Amino acid sequence: MNFMASKQPENFLLGPESDSQRTLYPYVTGTSVVALKYKDGILMAADMGGSYGSTLRYKNVERMKPIGKHSLLGASGEISDFQEILRYLDDLILYDNMWDDGNSLGPKEVHNYLTRLMYNRRNKFNPLWNSLVLGGVKKGEKYLGTVSMIGVNFEDNHVATGFGNHLARPILRQEWHENLSFEDGVKLLEKCMRVLLYRDRSAINKLQIAKITEEGVTISQPYSLKTYWEFSAFANPAQGAVGTW
Amino acid sequence: MDLNMNVNAPHSMGTTIIGVTYNGGVVLGADSRTSTGMYVANRASEKITQLTDNVYVCRSGSAADSQLVSDYVRYFLHQHTIQLGQPATVKVAANLIRLLSYNNKNMLQTGLIVGGWDKYEGGKIYGIPLGGTLVEQPFTIGGSGSSYLYGFFDQAWKEGMTKDEAEQLVVKAVSLAIARDGASGGVVRTVIINSEGVTRNFYPGDKLQLWHDELEPQNSLLDILNAPSPEPMNI
């Protein structure tokens, strides 16, 4: 009888290479993160879902975390890799604090560190399976950047990961402008998150919005968005076209 | 009927495992079926494994992988307890499991639920699925049988249950999963951990509540055939 390898699918490592590690597929994943610059700093939004394939398995996952005094990190993709990145950043910030020299790593520096981290892992064919959004304010300067799992990085006035790239960025391109107020920024993010809720299968209706300003980081309590279903065409899809599917 | 049953397939615990907190501690529950392909290699396995006096782990997935991870973590925790001078916390146990699961994610195929009680945080449950994510939750389910329980728990779970309510919920849930998951079966085992200590319970398959389309077990057809006919009515 054949002894079959336990779990590995066909495209996995061949025999002799099985010592070297490589992440080939994610297990527990988070979906889009959306962020924008506004008058006082950065606003970032992400839902609290951790999907396990098509199952919406975990509904209380915090996908945005403060980093040091000046930065906020949001992540989509494999949650275990995000947790590992937080550990790396913890070490980095601790090391920075131990210098006790009055300086502290700003968002630009943290973004650079993450870029190197992600790109070097990609080169070893063992990526951290995440798309990261790093936002912050230091000495009045606002910073918002993103890094993907293959090390592609850039900064912009508004960024998004995953489905957000396709659904949220067009909205942001149209409606973002300099010096958004807090209220307008939140409303714009909520508009994006609502569209994602309608159209992204892995989105759940429980999200947090985080704000980072010169003063520091605030992450909101989890909350849900109202959704609209009262279009008459929704109630009677076949009205204008009897017999339609 | 497949005569070439793969009895050399890796032992896998199809499994239903559950961990639930209540006001005062935790209840861990599991079925007892270990399968090798289609054959049930062990119908009375013990899937809730002790790590320390106050921390236990529910194992699912590959039997070998979950046993090894448990053994290593039990070993590390033993040393840690000696060095620390007091019982290890549930969080430490869970993080050790996470470390092994995450760093060997390409080779391991095991989902674990760590549950226990310590004097700092009380009863805590940590889920560590495939990939090595660590998630602390008020309750969690795992294993192949858990697919059938998401809806059940969404409806039946309440905050602040008593010990008995929590245990009954767990037994009911494992029993429901066994009813529908071919990879789960056998008996329901529970382990209750609180400040007073650890209680292990055992619910054999024939003592569980019957669900839809299940019949009361009989000794033999003959008992049914020879059953007395109903009494004629007296009007």
Interface residues (C-beta under 8 A of the other chain):
Chain A: M1 N2 F3 M4 S6 K7 L13 S18 Q21 R22 T23 L24 P26 Y27 V28 G50 Y52 T55 R57 Y58 N60 V61 E78 I79 S80 Q83 E84
Chain B: N4 N6 V7 N8 A9 P10 S12 S62 R98 Y102 K105 N106 M107 Q109 G127 P129 L130 G131 G132 T133 L134 V135 Q137 S147 Y150
